[in-house]
Amino acid sequence: MSEQPHSLRAILLALGANFAIFLTKFATALITGSGSMAAEAVHSLADCGNQCLLLLGMRQSRRPPSVEHPLGEGNALYFWSFLVAMLLFSVGGMYSIYEGIHKLQHPEPLRWAWLAILVLAFGVAAESVSMWGALREINKARGGMRLWRWFRVSRSSELLVIFGEDLAALLGLSFALIAVSATLLTGNPLFDAIGSLVIGALLVVVAVAVANEVKSLLVGSSAEPAVRAQLREFLEGHSEVSKLYHMITLQLGHDIMLAIKARMKVSDANGSANDLINAVNRVERELKEKFPAVRWSFFEADTED
């Protein structure tokens, strides 16, 4: 639950930056006729739509449990995140590749290329601000983990998507800036077409990487390794627990479902049924106080595995 405000700030910052970038790119693409600029404009527009979908997913994931969804709808966030990755692949990546092929077949000289360069430079600055905001929130969540390790183990799908989008945007803008500059210096529109192809390939690679990570969450994933280790340490060290047999975690958006099978010390002392119930309740109460992300816990007290 604690990551949600961080995710919201990162999404809103990215949405504002991408919308401003889209307007400038689109106007410049119309003026200059640049294929790389048109590809980048579509990319930024797709990013704006993607961030709106992430906001929708965050809102839907907060719906309370119901008869149809007894554990809530936290996984809805993963669905929308996966859809965003697919849109990044199709709308952003495939359109850019199409635009590059079209420009190769029908080359056109750039008009007002210096304007395109200025706009791309502005885009790099704006996306850098968005990436800075995303990394700031990611650093709060990843602790001392390396960035790549966090990308592989994080259960915050919206932060994964924002990071992937910002990375693709920064690299794409850099490639577009190089392509337009090369076209301006040489007068050869081939460089602009190649820039579109490179941007498209980049977006496809990032989209596939993000989709692969979100897919594992969509089909059902445990809590992060560090959280699992902390939960196990808490249960095994608790004064009421004699032996922990099994512990299963399931990540549901920003919430965690926890299932436990354990031998209780009151069982070893041949306590009454009420004593056993009270011991289990104490463990669950203290567990939820220490780990507020654990929204559901199912505790089975037993004397053998």
N, C-alpha and C positions, 0 to 999 in steps of 0.2 A: 504493500500500500504506500510505502514511503516514497517510491520512485515516481508516483503519478504526478505530483506538482512539478517535479523536475522535467518530466516528459512534456507536460502542457506548456511550460515556458519555452522549451526548445522548439516545439511545433509552431507556436505563435510567432516566434522570432523568425523561423524559416519561412513561414507563410508570408509575412510582411516583406521580407527580403526578396523572395521569389516573385511576388506580384509586381514589385517595383522594377525588378530586372526584366520581367516579361514585357511590360509596357515599352521600355526603352529598346529592347531587342526587336520587338515586332515592328515598331516604327522604323528602326534602322534597317531591318531586312527589306521593308517595302522601298526604302529610299535607295539602298545600295544594290539590291538584287543578289546579296550574298547567300549562297547555299548554307555555309557554316552558320551564318547568323540566323537564317530561317530555322535550321535544325535546333539551335540553341533557344530560340523563341518558343518553339513547340515543347522543348524539354522543360523550360521554366513554367509554361502553362500547365503541363502535366504535373509538375511538382506542386503547383498550387492546388490542383484538384486532389492530388494524393494527400496533402496535408489536411484538407477538408474531410477526406475519408477517415483519416486517423482520428480527427476530433470526433467524428460520428462514432467510430469504434470505441473510443474512450467513454463517450456518453452511454452507449449501449451496454458496455461492460459493467457499468455501475447499477444496472437494474437489479432490484431485489430478487431473491429466490422466489420461484413460483412452482405450481404443481408440475408444469411441463419442464421447468429448469430448476430442480431442487437445490442445485449448488450454484445458482446464479448464472449469469451470462458473461462471465469474465473471458471465456474463450472467443467471444465475438471480436475482441480486439485482435486476435490472431488472424481471424478470417479477413478483416479489413486490411491488416498489414500485408497479408499474402496477396490480396487483390492489388494493393499499391505496387508491390513488386512486379506483378504481371503487367500492370499499366506502364511501369517504367520500362519494361522490356518491349512492349508492343508500341505504345504511343511514342515514347522517347527514342528507344533504340532502333526499332524497325523503320520508323519514319526518317530518322537521320540517315540510315543506310540507303533508303529509297531516294532521299534527296541527293545524296552523294552520287549514286548511280545515274540519276537524271542529269546532274550537272556534268558528269563525265561524257554522257551521250550528247548533251546539248549545252556546251560551255557558253557562258555569257561573261562579258567583262564586268568587273565591279564598278559601281558608281559610288562616289563619295566614300572611298575605302577608309580614309582617315577618320570619318565619323564612326564607322564600324569599330575601328580600333579604340576610339575613346569610349564607346559604349561597352565594349568587352572589358576594358580596363575598369570601368565602373562596376561591371558585373563581378569581376574578380574581387574587388574591394567589398561589395555587398555580400557575396557568398562567403568571404573570409569572416565577416562579422557573424553570419549564420553558423558557420563551422565552429567559430570560437564559442558561441552560445551552446551548441550541441556538445562540444568537448567539455565545457565547464560542467554541464549536467552529468555527462558520462563519467567524469572524474569523481563526482560525488558517489556514484553507484559502484565503480569498479575498484575503489580503494587502491591497493598496491598492485593490482593485476596489470599485466601488459595489455595494450589496447587490443591486439589480435586475440589474446586469451579471453578478454571480456567479450569480444564479438562472438566467440564460439560458445560461451557458457551463459551469456546474459539471457534472462527470461523477459526482458522489457522489449517487446517487439517494436513498439513505436520508436524507441530510441535507436534500435538497430536500423530501422527504415530511414529515419532522419539522418543518421550518420552516413548511411550508404548514399542517400540522395545528395547530401552536401559534398561528399567526397567526389562523386561522379560529376557534380556541377562544377566544382573547382577545377578538376582535371579537364573537363570538357571545355570550359572557358579558356583555359590555358592553350589547349590544342587549337581552338578556334582563333585565338589571338595570333598564334604562330602562323596558321594557315592564311589568314587575311593579310598579315604583314608580309608573308612571302609572296602573295599574289600582288600586293601593292608594289613591292620592290622589283619583281620580275615581269609584271604585266601578264603572267600566265595564270588563267583561271583554274588550271589543273590542281594547284595547291589548295584552292578553296574547296573543290570537290573531294579531294583526299581528306581534308579536315572534317568534312561531314561524315565520311566513312569511318574515320578513326573515332569520332564522337559516338557514332552509332554502335560500334564494336565495344567501346568502353561501357556504354549504358547497358548493353546486353550482359556483359560480364558481371557488372555490379548487381544487376537485377537478379541474375541466376544465383549469385552468392547470398544475397539477402533472402530470396525465396527459399533457398535450401535451409537456412537457419530458422526461418519462420515456420517452415513445413514441420519440423520436429516438434515445435510448440503446438501446432495445430492438431497433430495426431495424438498428443498427450506426452507431457514431459514432467520430470520430477522438478523439485526446487533446485536452485543453484547449488553446486557442490559445497560451497562454504556454508550455506544455510543448512544443508543436510548434516554437515559435520557438527555444527553448533547445536542442532536439535538432538542429535545422537548423544553428544557430550552432556547436554542438560538432562536427558532422560536417564542415562546410565549413572550419572552422578547424583540423582535425586534421592533423598533420604527414604522415600516411600517405595522406590523401585529396587527389587532384588536382582532381577535379570531382564534385559531387553531381548526378546526373541526376534521380533520383526518390526520394521518401521518403513512405511511407504508414504511418500509425498507426491502430490500432484499439483502442478502450477496451473492456476485458473485465472489468467490475467494478472492482476496485482495481488490476488489472494492465493492461499495455499490450503489444500486439503491434506490432513495428516491422519494416517491409520496406524495404530500401535497395538502390538501384542506383547505383553510383559507379565512377569511374575512379580507380585507385590509382596513386600515384607510382612504385611499383615497376614498373608496367606501362610507364610512360614511359621507365624506365631499362632496359627489356628484361630484367628479372630472371627468375629461374626460377619454376617453378610453386610450389615450396616457399616461396620468398620471398613470393609473392603470398598464399599461404595464411596464412603467419605474420603478414603485415601486416593481413589481414582479422581474424584472431583477436585481434590487439592492439587494433584499433579496437573490436571487440565487447566485449572484456574491460573496457577503460577506460570504454566507454559504460555498461555495466551497473553499474560501480562508481559512476559519477556519477549515474545514473538508475536506482535500484533498482526502480522501478515497471515498468521494461521487463523483462518476464519472458521474452519470446520475441523474437529478432531473426533476420531472414533477410536475408543480405547477398549481393548479386550484384555481382561485380566485372566490369566491361566496359570496352571502349575507345570505345564510341559509344552514343548514346542509342537 
